[in-house]
Amino acid sequence: MVERKKHLTNVAFGGAWSEQLIEDDALNSVMSVLQKACDECADRDVNDRALIDALSYVRSNVEKGPMLVEGLQKALLEPNPNIRQEFVRRYIEMIFTWSGY
């Protein structure tokens, strides 16, 4: 994400499209982390720095983000791995929808 931002600083004509590229790149990165967490949450604890950062992004930048993050965090606490993965998948889908991804 930072590399692209640094790369675009030399673009003379810039405009809104360059900022949109950076936002899209950030959103793609966040969604990738969330999808990976969903795929792996039945097998391991996925609460790592990448997920924390992704949830922070969602909380700040997605409409209904705080509510969705709270639900996702509760879903990750479900003791049954199969149910946990299903609950997490539902919240990830809602985050995808609300983010316009």
C-alpha positions as CSV (number, residue, x, y, z in Angstrom):
1,M,0.0,0.0,0.0
2,V,2.7,2.5,0.9
3,E,4.8,1.6,-2.2
4,R,2.0,2.5,-4.5
5,K,1.4,5.8,-2.7
6,K,5.1,6.6,-2.9
7,H,5.0,5.6,-6.6
8,L,2.2,8.0,-7.4
9,T,3.7,11.0,-5.8
10,N,5.6,11.9,-9.0
11,V,2.4,11.9,-11.1
12,A,2.1,15.5,-12.2
13,F,-1.5,15.5,-13.3
14,G,-2.7,13.3,-10.3
15,G,-6.3,14.0,-9.7
16,A,-9.0,12.0,-7.9
17,W,-8.1,8.8,-9.8
18,S,-4.7,8.5,-8.0
19,E,-6.3,8.7,-4.6
20,Q,-8.9,6.2,-5.7
21,L,-6.2,3.7,-6.7
22,I,-4.7,3.9,-3.2
23,E,-8.1,3.4,-1.6
24,D,-8.8,0.5,-3.8
25,D,-5.5,-1.1,-3.1
26,A,-6.0,-0.7,0.7
27,L,-9.5,-2.2,0.4
28,N,-8.2,-5.1,-1.7
29,S,-5.5,-5.8,1.0
30,V,-8.1,-5.7,3.8
31,M,-10.5,-8.0,2.0
32,S,-7.7,-10.4,1.3
33,V,-6.8,-10.6,5.0
34,L,-10.4,-11.0,6.0
35,Q,-11.0,-13.8,3.4
36,K,-7.8,-15.6,4.6
37,A,-9.0,-15.3,8.2
38,C,-12.4,-16.8,7.2
39,D,-10.7,-19.7,5.4
40,E,-8.4,-20.6,8.2
41,C,-10.4,-19.7,11.4
42,A,-11.6,-23.3,11.8
43,D,-8.1,-24.6,12.0
44,R,-6.1,-22.0,13.9
45,D,-6.3,-18.7,15.9
46,V,-6.4,-16.0,13.2
47,N,-6.1,-13.1,15.6
48,D,-2.8,-11.7,14.3
49,R,-1.5,-8.2,13.5
50,A,-2.8,-8.3,9.9
51,L,-6.3,-9.1,11.1
52,I,-6.3,-6.5,13.8
53,D,-5.2,-3.9,11.2
54,A,-7.8,-5.0,8.7
55,L,-10.5,-4.8,11.4
56,S,-9.3,-1.3,12.3
57,Y,-9.6,-0.3,8.7
58,V,-13.2,-1.7,8.5
59,R,-14.2,0.0,11.7
60,S,-13.0,3.4,10.4
61,N,-13.9,3.2,6.7
62,V,-16.9,1.0,6.2
63,E,-20.4,2.1,7.0
64,K,-21.6,0.0,10.0
65,G,-18.0,-1.0,10.4
66,P,-18.0,-0.9,14.3
67,M,-21.0,-3.1,14.4
68,L,-19.7,-5.6,11.9
69,V,-16.2,-5.7,13.5
70,E,-17.8,-6.4,16.9
71,G,-19.9,-9.2,15.5
72,L,-16.9,-10.7,13.7
73,Q,-14.8,-10.6,16.9
74,K,-17.6,-12.4,18.8
75,A,-17.9,-15.0,16.0
76,L,-14.2,-15.7,16.3
77,L,-14.8,-16.7,20.0
78,E,-17.2,-19.5,19.1
79,P,-15.6,-22.7,20.5
80,N,-17.0,-25.1,17.8
81,P,-14.7,-24.7,14.7
82,N,-17.4,-25.4,12.1
83,I,-19.9,-23.0,13.6
84,R,-17.1,-20.4,14.1
85,Q,-16.2,-20.6,10.4
86,E,-19.9,-20.2,9.4
87,F,-20.4,-17.2,11.6
88,V,-17.2,-15.6,10.5
89,R,-18.1,-16.2,6.8
90,R,-21.5,-14.4,7.4
91,Y,-19.8,-11.4,8.9
92,I,-17.1,-11.3,6.2
93,E,-19.9,-11.3,3.5
94,M,-21.6,-8.4,5.3
95,I,-18.4,-6.5,5.4
96,F,-17.8,-7.1,1.7
97,T,-21.3,-5.9,1.0
98,W,-21.2,-2.8,3.1
99,S,-17.7,-1.9,1.7
100,G,-19.0,-2.1,-1.9
101,Y,-16.3,-4.7,-2.6
